[in-house]
Amino acid sequence: MNRFPVRGAGLGLRRALLPELAAMEDTAMDFLEVAPENWMGVGGRFGRQFRSLAERFPLVCHGLSLSLGGPAPLDTEFLRALRVFLDTFEVRCYTEHLSYCSDDKGHLYDLMPIPFTEEAVLHVAKRIRQTQDLLDRRIGIEHVSYYAAPGQKLSEVEFINGVLREADCDLLLDVNNIYVNSINFGYDPYQFLAGIDGDRTLYVHVAGHYVEAPDLRVDTHGANVIDPVWDLLAAAYERWGPMPTLLERDFNFPPMSELRLEIERIRSMQTQASFRVAAG
């Protein structure tokens, strides 16, 4: 039985890409990822275009605003509306960021790092379990890029694995985030891959980033994927097999033909990994 909710290579759905996606053949990609906050309750022309794409491509949802690590109570009204959205469009899985983006005064409009502590593991895991109960489904968490580690007592991998175990949830593995963090904090990205509980992976993110300085990368999703990130993706396939993989691109959109080349590169890597698995 296939444990993955989707297969193959996908692309993040952005409004700027709607005309090109609508004109694309059904075989151009295998699934689409949407941020539900951007599409819940949307009507008119955009709503019709979204519904048309949802009929053609399997959907996965990657949330932006749940603030799993935050101090304020979970937004249960949002979660009830989200459950309807997920059910209506037969969304294959829902994931959120392992971070927080709000406090008791409102939204912070950024993904803030959660302290890597045992107390934070218990806090976040409790909120994930509550989310899973309200949505009546397992969710996945994405380990995020970050630029400071306040109050750190655990390693990043220890923290992520602790949350996965305590919450009994799934993982959205982001190889670009691994690379960005490895440069910014001076660790070996391949050791990170070796340590994380990748058997829980639902699918993988791959993306580009911005080079601010030799020792500083900024996770922007606004550039092409670079070779070291492709190499990390290949290492993840080598370890866990050809997992479904999504290309993230949020702005600085190139021609769709260039995005499709990156999607085809994912597919080619998946095919090669499948051959290796079959060969034993």
C-alpha positions, 0 to 999 in steps of 0.5 A, a space after each residue: 500500500 502506498 503511504 503517500 497521499 500523492 505521487 510524482 512532481 507538483 507545483 505550488 498554485 499561485 494566482 499569477 500562474 492561473 492563466 498558464 496552469 489553466 492552459 496546461 495539459 493534465 500530464 504537465 504535473 501530478 499535483 498542486 499545492 495550495 495555501 487554503 487561506 488564499 482560496 477559502 471562500 473565494 468566488 468569481 473568476 478566481 473561484 471558477 478557475 480554482 474549482 476547474 484546477 481542483 477537478 483536474 489535479 489532486 490537491 494538497 494544502 500547506 497552511 500559512 496562519 495556524 501558528 502551531 507554536 504560538 501562545 494564543 489559543 488555536 483558531 477553532 473557527 478557522 479550523 472548522 472552515 478549513 475542514 469543510 474546505 478540505 472535504 469539499 475539494 477532496 484534499 489529499 493532505 494538510 500540512 503546516 509550518 513548525 513555527 508560530 506567526 501570531 501572539 495574543 495581540 494578533 498576526 506577526 506576518 512572518 514565520 517565527 522560530 520556536 525555541 528548541 526545548 522540551 517544553 516547546 515540544 510538549 506545547 506544540 505537540 498538544 496543539 497539533 493533536 488538537 488540530 488533528 482532532 478538529 480536522 478529523 485527519 492526521 496533518 504534517 509539519 514542515 521544519 522551517 528555515 530560521 535565522 535565530 535560535 533563542 533559548 535553544 536546548 535541543 538540536 534542530 533535529 532533536 526538536 523536530 523528531 520530538 514533536 513528530 513522536 509526541 504529536 504522532 503526526 507526519 512530516 513535510 520534508 523541505 530540502 531547501 530549508 535544510 540547505 539554507 539552515 546548514 549554511 546559516 548555522 554551520 552544520 552538515 545537511 547530510 547528517 541532518 537527513 540521516 537524523 530526521 524521521 523521514 519515514 513519516 514524510 508525506 511529500 517533499 519541498 524543493 525551492 530556490 533561495 537568495 544568497 545574502 552573503 557566503 554564510 547567509 542564505 535567505 529562504 525566498 522561493 524566488 529563484 531557481 533550485 541550485 545544484 546543492 539542493 538538487 543533490 540533497 533531494 537525490 540523497 533523500 530519494 536514496 534514503 527513502 525512495 522517490 517521494 512525491 516532490 513539490 517545486 515551490 516558487 512564490 515570485 520572480 516567476 520565469 516562463 512556465 517552460 522554465 518551471 516545467 524543466 525543473 518539474 521534469 528534473 524532479 520526475 527524472 530523479 524520481 525515475 532514476 531512484 525507482 530503478 535503484 530501488 527495483 535493482 535492490 
